């Protein structure tokens, strides 16, 4: 893997903080045939952000959920930063709860 791969993988995580699932989706679509490293990181980030989107929608319709949303938002930022730093160091990262779904989805396979 080269520096470009690490950068794209980092973008898939760091970009998700600002742009939600769009950043990892773009990274996945652009790099899936060029780099298995980026493909794996983008798939992990994509599953995580889509899971968060569902959680935000469900939590948004409950009173207790509105109280819990800031905690989820902070967790999202912390986990995305951890994943992005791993990506920039050339290491793999698997998000809690959604990591196994991404690995079993077929998106990460060559």
Phi, psi and omega in degrees: 000145181249182183296325179298319178298315179297320180295313179298319179296319177297320178299323181297331179269308182295322179295331180295334178297320184266325189243009178063220185288348182294319181297309179292330178295315178296315179300319180296311184294324182284321191250000187300327180268353183258330186211119177290333177296310179294319180303315180294315180294317180295321178296317177301312182293322180297313178297319180296313182291324177292322175297320177295321179301315178297317180298317179298320179296314180294315180292330182294342182261004178238151179293315179296323179298322179297326178288325182279342184302318178297326177294317178296321179297316179295316178299321178300313182295314181298312181294322178294322178294317177300315180295318179297321178293320176299317180298316180293336177271001179081020181253157177274156177217139177237120180294146175297147177071314184259348183302316181292326177297318180295317181295325182270356186285335186099345179293333184269349182280151180283000000 
